[in-house]
Amino acid sequence: MALAAIALLAVGAIFGLRGTPAPPEPAAAIARTDRLEQTVTQARQRLRTLPRDHRTWAQLGLAYVEQARVSADPSRYPMAEEALRRSLAVRPRDNPDAQVGLGALANARHDFTAARGHAQAALRVNPYSSDAYGVLADAETQLGRPAAASAAVQRMLDLRPGLAAYARASYDLEQKGRLTEATALMRRALAAAVDPADIAFCRNQLGDLAWFRGDLTGAAAEYEAGLAAAPDYHPLLRGRARVSAATGNVDAAVADLRAVTARTPTPETLMEYAETLRLAGRAEEAARQLTLAAAAHQLFVANGGRDELTAAQLALATGDPHKAVTAATTEWRRRPFAEVADVLAQALHTTGQDKAALPYAQQATAASPQNAAYAYHKALIALSLGDHESARADLRRARTLNPHFSPVDGPNAARALAALESRR
C-alpha cells in the first residue's frame, strides 16, 4: 500500500516543531498536485467498480489528507474522513489501513488523543505496522508524553529504518537537547536519499538544526543545497527567509515568505509573514496578513480541526493577551506540549500574571532545553518578578544557544543582557 506510506509521511509531520508554528514536511510525501489528483481519480474509478474495496477507500482518504497538506486546504479533511469511514464500514474489523488513516487525519486536525487511539487500534490488529507507530509517535509527542513517543519512534526504527523513522528519531533527539546526534541521524538519511524531494527534505531538516544552534552560515548552505535539488520545496524558502531576516536582509525575507504564503497560506506561514512585514515597517500589510491568518484558522476549525494554540498566537499577535490566556489554557489542558507551555507563559506574562506564568515557562525550557526563544521568554518573566540573577542566566543561555533566534527578540535579548551586566 505505497500511497498510504507516502501520505503518512506528510500528515504525520506534526513532530517537527522547532519553536516555529509550522511543521516540516517529510520528503517522500511531496507528491505533486497532478500526481495526487491522478491517484484520487484512479481510486474513484476503482471504487465505482469495486465499492467494497476497503483498502482503496483507505488509500483515497489518505490521498485527500495529503492534498489538504499540499494545498493548505482543510476542506479536504471531511472528504478524507468520509472515505476512511467507508473503509471501516466495509471492513469494521481487521482494518489497520483505515485506523492508521484516521489516526493520520486526526494528527492533521490536531486531535492528538484521537490519533493515539486510532494508532493503538491499528497496532492491536497489526503490531508490526511502522506507519501506525509513526502516527502514535507524533500523537504522543504533542500530548507531552516524551517517553511514549521515544518508544514508538524506536519501534519504527526497528521495523522500517527509513526516512520517516529517521526524521522522527532526529526530532526526538533534538527535543532532548542532543543536537549533534540529531544532526548525524539526518545526515544518515541524506546519504540514503536519491529522490530530489527526499534530498530537499533532509536539507531542510539539517538547515533547521543548524539555525537552531545559531549557525547561520551552515543553515543557509543547507537551504540552498535543498533548493538546488527541489526549487519548489517551500519550507526551504521559510528557512532562507529566517536567515535573511537574522542577517538584516529583510526585503529578501519578505520576498521568500510572500512566495511561501502564496503556495501554502496557513495560519502559521501568514503569521510569520506578518511578523517580517512589521520588521520591514509595513504595518498595514502585516495587519492584512493577520486577518488572512485568522480566516485560515477559522477554515481549519470549520473542517474539524482543533487548535487553540494558533488561536492564542493570533490573539497575542493582534494585541488581545487575555483571549490568548483563555485559548492557551484550553490547549494546555488537552495537550501539555512544550510550545503550548511557552505560549501560555507569554500570554500570562503579557497580562501581568508573572507568578502564574513562571511554572509554564519552566516546563517549556525543561521539555525543550535547547530552545533559545523559550529561555528568552522565561528571562522576561524573571525580570518582571525582579529576579535579576535568573533573568541574567536565562538571557545568557538564549544568547549562547542561538543569538539569532528572532530578528526582533534576538537583539532585545542582547540589550537586556547588556543592561543587566552593566548593573553588576
C-alpha angles and dihedrals in degrees: 000000000000097000092058091053091048095049094046091060089063105038092044091056095107089106095075104077113138103177091294118096101238124077123227119254115235110232107234083064095062093105109164119246093251091050091051092046089052090051091051092047093050092048092051091049092051092048092053087061098034107028092169096057098121094185093056090049088054091048090051091051092051091048089055091051090052091048089054090054096046094047098033085233112137092185084089091067096079089048089051092049092050092052094046092047089051088055090053092045090056093045111017094174133044091020107130091157092066093042092051090047093050089048091051090049091049090052090050089052090046093243092135097168090057090045091055090050093051092047091051090049090053092049092052087062098036114018090181097062109124089187090059090050089052091055090046093049092052093048095047090049093055092043089060095249103129097168092053091045091051091050091052092048090051091053089052090052091048094049103037117001097197137124096292091054094042092051094051092044090051092052091046089056091045091055088056091053094252095131097156091057092043090054093047090053092052090049088054089053091048091052089057095044118108106158113082090232091055090048091050092051093050092047090050092051091048090048091052091050091050092048090048088059092048093252100139095169092052092045093050091050092052093048092049092048089051093050090050088058097042115008093186096056098113101193086070089059089053090053093047090049090053091054092045092052091048091053094047098257094124095158091059090048091052092050093051094046091048088058092047095051091047088060102033111020097184123153089253097052092042092051090049090050090050092052091051092047089053089051087054090052094251098128098160093053090047091054090052091053091052089052089053090047090054090050091049090051091051089051090051092052093044089058096053101279124143116204121143088156091070089044089055093048091050091049091052091047092051096045102257104120095163090059087047091055091052094048096044092047090054091049093047091055092058100036122017095199124156096248092051090051090051094050092046089051090051092049094049091046091051090054091050096254096127098150089056091043097053099073091052092049089050091051092049094052092043092052094044106026096172096056110112094191092057091050090051093050090050089051091055090054091049090050091053089050091051094246097137096168093057091043091051092050093049093046090051089049093050091049092047095047096047123337088190097055091124131010088223106031095037092067089039089056091051092051093046092050092048090051092051093046091052090060094059 
